[in-house]
Each structure stands twice: as C-alpha cells, then as structure tokens.
Amino acid sequence: MNEHVTSPKASLTVGELARRAGVSVSALHFFERQGLISSDRTSGNQRRYRREMLRRVAFIRIARSVGIPLKDVAEALNSLPGGRTPTRDDWQHISDRWRRLLDDRIRDLQQLRDDFTGCIGCGCLSIDRCTLFNPDDRLGREGPGPRRLYNPEPTDQDTGRTI
C-alpha cells in the first residue's frame, strides 16, 4: 500500500469505485481485507483506488456469479505477476481452467438431480434403495425406525464416516 496517491484524477474514492463497479462500499472493504483488491492512502488516510481496480472487481463479480469460490478467485489473482490486473490472455487461461471446474460441478448436479428425483417419487429418504441418503441400505444396519431422526448424523459402519 502506498502512503500517497500521486494524481487524484488517476484514482477513485471508495464511493466512486463502489458506484462504478456496482457493489457496496462494504463489499470493497471485504475484497480488500481478502487481498483481492488494494488501495492507496491519502495524507488524510482516505482510501484511493487505481482505476484498474474496476477490472479486478468485475473479475471478482463474474467469478462469483458462476459460483467460483473466493479462495479460487484470490488464487487466480495472486498468480498474476506483480499483482497486476488480469489481461485478456489471463482471463482466457483462467476461464478455461474454471470452465473445467464448472463442467464437473454441472455433471455432479445433474447426477444429484437424477438421484434426487427417485427420492421425491417415493417420498421417503431412508428406504432400502435410496441412492442419495441411504446407499446400499446402510441405515437399515443401524436398526429399525427413522434412523436419521434418531441420529441426525449417522455414520457408515464400514468407513466410520458421516453418511
């Protein structure tokens, strides 16, 4: 963080950046605490943001809108040399990597949807063939009755993991 901004016209106040980026001031403060954006300080200790922070905030918003976790956004931004703002080539590389993650997530959600439909059809989440909450009738080995109500976090007897 620099102590002084050299040219006021080359920078934005926190309110200006928030308005231009379409986010709240508190969101900018949060992004800054997370190391996603940075500001300089005036001699009066007021934040001033370089205009390139608009692109970084847009990058963050786009990533978050498709469900990319902030830790992955931070990792991508931190991988850029000198903490610079992503270029078009950077975005192409990062978005290609994220596309694979999104494709995996879509495939997982489709599988979940398909498994979930079977549970909705029967109205019971602990029948012997429920692939979502009771694969291979694991709950049946724990005893009779509504096992998930008796023990909200049942464990798999074979692995000891929560089902």
C-alpha positions in Angstrom: 0.0 0.0 0.0 1.4 3.4 -0.9 1.3 6.3 1.5 0.2 8.9 -1.0 -1.6 8.9 -4.4 0.2 10.9 -7.0 -2.7 12.0 -9.1 -6.2 12.3 -7.7 -7.7 12.1 -11.2 -6.0 8.7 -11.7 -7.8 7.3 -8.7 -11.3 6.7 -7.4 -12.7 7.1 -3.9 -14.3 4.1 -2.3 -17.7 5.5 -3.1 -16.8 6.2 -6.7 -15.4 2.7 -7.1 -18.5 1.2 -5.5 -20.8 3.1 -7.8 -18.9 2.3 -10.9 -18.4 -1.3 -10.1 -21.9 -1.9 -8.9 -21.0 -3.2 -5.5 -21.4 -1.8 -2.0 -18.7 0.0 -0.1 -18.7 -2.8 2.4 -18.1 -5.3 -0.4 -15.0 -3.3 -1.5 -13.7 -3.3 2.1 -14.2 -7.0 2.3 -12.5 -7.6 -1.0 -9.6 -5.5 0.2 -9.3 -7.4 3.5 -9.2 -10.6 1.5 -6.4 -9.3 -0.6 -8.4 -9.3 -3.8 -8.1 -5.5 -4.4 -5.8 -2.9 -2.9 -6.0 0.8 -2.3 -3.5 3.6 -1.6 -4.0 6.1 1.2 -4.0 9.9 1.0 -2.2 12.0 3.6 -5.6 12.2 5.3 -5.7 8.4 5.4 -8.6 8.1 2.9 -8.6 5.2 0.5 -8.0 5.8 -3.2 -8.3 3.0 -5.7 -6.4 2.9 -9.0 -8.8 2.7 -11.9 -7.6 -0.8 -12.8 -9.4 -2.0 -9.6 -12.6 -1.6 -11.6 -11.5 -4.6 -13.8 -10.4 -6.6 -10.7 -13.9 -6.0 -9.1 -15.5 -7.0 -12.4 -13.4 -10.2 -12.5 -14.5 -11.0 -8.9 -18.1 -10.4 -9.7 -18.1 -12.5 -12.8 -16.4 -15.4 -11.0 -18.8 -15.2 -8.0 -21.8 -15.0 -10.3 -20.9 -18.5 -11.7 -20.1 -19.9 -8.2 -16.3 -19.7 -8.2 -15.3 -19.6 -4.5 -13.4 -16.5 -3.3 -10.4 -18.6 -2.4 -10.1 -19.7 -6.1 -10.6 -16.1 -7.2 -7.8 -15.0 -4.8 -5.6 -17.8 -6.1 -6.1 -16.7 -9.7 -5.4 -13.0 -8.9 -2.4 -13.9 -6.8 -0.9 -15.9 -9.6 -0.6 -12.8 -11.8 2.9 -11.3 -11.9 3.3 -8.2 -9.7 -0.3 -8.4 -8.6 -1.4 -6.8 -11.9 -4.9 -6.7 -13.2 -5.9 -9.7 -15.4 -5.3 -9.1 -19.1 -7.4 -10.7 -21.9 -4.9 -13.6 -22.2 -5.0 -14.1 -18.4 -8.8 -14.2 -18.5 -8.7 -16.8 -21.3 -6.3 -19.0 -19.3 -8.2 -18.7 -16.0 -11.7 -19.1 -17.6 -10.5 -22.2 -19.4 -9.5 -23.7 -16.0 -12.7 -22.6 -14.3 -14.7 -24.0 -17.2 -13.5 -27.5 -16.4 -14.5 -26.9 -12.7 -17.9 -25.7 -13.8 -18.4 -28.7 -16.1 -17.5 -31.0 -13.3 -20.0 -29.2 -11.0 -22.7 -29.3 -13.6 -22.2 -33.1 -14.1 -22.3 -33.6 -10.3 -25.5 -31.5 -10.0 -27.1 -33.4 -12.9 -26.3 -36.7 -11.1 -27.7 -35.3 -7.8 -30.8 -34.2 -9.6 -31.3 -37.6 -11.2 -30.8 -39.4 -7.9 -32.9 -36.9 -6.0 -35.9 -37.5 -8.4 -36.1 -41.1 -7.2 -36.4 -39.9 -3.6 -39.1 -37.4 -4.4 -41.1 -40.1 -6.2 -41.3 -42.3 -3.2 -41.5 -39.6 -0.5 -39.1 -41.5 1.8 -35.4 -40.7 2.3 -34.5 -43.9 4.1 -35.8 -46.7 2.0 -33.5 -49.5 1.1 -32.9 -48.3 -2.4 -32.4 -44.6 -1.8 -29.1 -43.7 -3.5 -28.9 -40.2 -2.1 -29.2 -40.6 1.7 -29.1 -44.4 2.2 -27.0 -46.1 -0.5 -26.9 -49.9 -0.1 -29.4 -49.6 2.8 -26.6 -48.5 5.2 -29.2 -47.1 7.7 -31.0 -50.5 7.8 -27.9 -52.0 9.5 -28.3 -49.5 12.4 -31.7 -50.7 13.4 -35.4 -50.1 12.8 -37.3 -46.9 12.6 -36.4 -43.4 11.2 -32.6 -43.7 11.8 -31.9 -40.1 10.5 -34.3 -38.7 13.1 -32.8 -40.7 15.9 -29.3 -39.9 14.9 -29.1 -36.9 12.6 -25.5 -37.7 11.6 -25.4 -41.4 11.2 -22.0 -43.0 10.4 -21.2 -45.6 7.9 -20.3 -48.8 9.9 -17.7 -49.8 7.2 -15.8 -46.5 7.0 -16.8 -44.6 10.1 -17.6 -41.5 8.0 -20.8 -39.5 8.4 -23.4 -40.6 5.8 
